[in-house]
Each structure stands twice: as structure tokens, then as C-alpha cells.
Amino acid sequence: MSGGDKAGDDFKQVTARPLSFLQTMRAVAWSFFGIRRGADYEKDVARLNPVHVIIGGVIGALLFVLLLVLLVQWVIGSGVAA
């Protein structure tokens, strides 16, 4: 068995973790607020699929930027900022 096979097996094992994408999105959302308990964090680290975490982080960041843009447009449009 070569080193590349071992890395491929490790990747398959890590990406086959049991939490669903929705559960991963919930964990990512809590991490955006920074209010995750230590015990829950440790459980999530052992069970989260890293591919889901990356996708969830990108989606969360895009939603955050979109929310900020909409908020700025609303404030400018309402005349509060004038």
C-alpha cells in the first residue's frame, strides 16, 4: 500500500462522518456567533464532515454579506442616513 492510498482512505473515512448537511449548517451558524459550548464543539469536531463545513462556511459568509448589503440599501433608501 502506497502513501497515496492511505491518504485516500483517510479522506474517505473523514468525509463519511455521520452528521447531515443540515446539522453541519447549524454548527456553522453557531460558530458564526461564537457561542458554542466546549463540549458540543468537541463532539462536532469528531462528527462533522469537513467538506460540509467548508461549503457551509462559504454559504454562511455569502448570506452574511448579502444581509449587510440589504441592510445598507434599506438604511440609505429610508433616509435615515441623510
BAZANU-83141 format. One record per residue (C-alpha): residue number from 1; x, y, z. Coordinates in Angstrom, 1 decimal. Layout:
// BAZANU-83141
(NUM (X Y Z))
...
END
This chain:
// BAZANU-83141
(1 (0.0 0.0 0.0))
(2 (1.5 3.4 -1.0))
(3 (1.2 6.6 0.9))
(4 (-1.3 8.0 -1.6))
(5 (-3.7 5.1 -0.9))
(6 (-3.5 5.8 2.8))
(7 (-4.4 9.5 2.2))
(8 (-7.3 8.5 0.0))
(9 (-8.6 6.1 2.6))
(10 (-8.3 8.8 5.3))
(11 (-10.2 11.3 3.2))
(12 (-13.0 8.7 2.6))
(13 (-13.2 8.0 6.3))
(14 (-13.3 11.7 7.3))
(15 (-15.9 12.6 4.6))
(16 (-18.2 9.7 5.7))
(17 (-18.8 11.2 9.1))
(18 (-22.4 10.8 10.4))
(19 (-23.8 14.4 10.7))
(20 (-26.1 15.6 7.9))
(21 (-25.5 18.8 5.9))
(22 (-28.3 20.5 7.8))
(23 (-26.7 19.6 11.2))
(24 (-23.4 20.9 9.9))
(25 (-25.1 24.2 8.8))
(26 (-26.5 24.6 12.3))
(27 (-23.0 24.0 13.8))
(28 (-21.5 26.5 11.4))
(29 (-24.2 29.1 12.2))
(30 (-23.5 28.8 15.9))
(31 (-19.8 29.2 15.2))
(32 (-20.5 32.5 13.3))
(33 (-22.0 33.8 16.6))
(34 (-19.1 32.3 18.7))
(35 (-21.5 30.9 21.3))
(36 (-20.6 27.2 21.1))
(37 (-20.0 25.3 24.3))
(38 (-16.7 23.5 24.6))
(39 (-18.3 20.0 25.0))
(40 (-20.5 20.5 21.9))
(41 (-17.5 21.8 19.9))
(42 (-15.5 18.7 20.7))
(43 (-18.4 16.4 19.7))
(44 (-18.9 18.3 16.5))
(45 (-15.2 18.1 15.6))
(46 (-15.3 14.4 15.8))
(47 (-18.6 14.0 13.8))
(48 (-18.6 16.9 11.2))
(49 (-17.8 16.2 7.6))
(50 (-15.1 18.7 6.7))
(51 (-16.4 19.1 3.1))
(52 (-19.8 20.1 4.6))
(53 (-18.1 22.6 6.9))
(54 (-16.3 24.3 4.0))
(55 (-19.5 24.5 2.0))
(56 (-21.5 25.7 5.0))
(57 (-18.9 28.4 5.8))
(58 (-19.0 29.7 2.3))
(59 (-22.8 29.8 2.3))
(60 (-22.8 31.4 5.7))
(61 (-20.4 34.1 4.6))
(62 (-22.4 34.8 1.4))
(63 (-25.6 35.1 3.4))
(64 (-23.9 37.5 5.9))
(65 (-22.6 39.7 3.1))
(66 (-26.0 39.7 1.4))
(67 (-27.6 40.7 4.7))
(68 (-25.2 43.6 5.1))
(69 (-25.8 44.8 1.6))
(70 (-29.6 44.7 2.0))
(71 (-29.3 46.5 5.4))
(72 (-27.2 49.3 3.9))
(73 (-29.6 49.6 1.0))
(74 (-32.6 49.8 3.4))
(75 (-30.9 52.4 5.6))
(76 (-29.9 54.6 2.6))
(77 (-33.3 54.2 1.0))
(78 (-35.2 55.1 4.2))
(79 (-33.4 58.4 4.5))
(80 (-32.2 57.6 8.0))
(81 (-28.6 58.0 6.8))
(82 (-29.2 61.5 5.3))
END
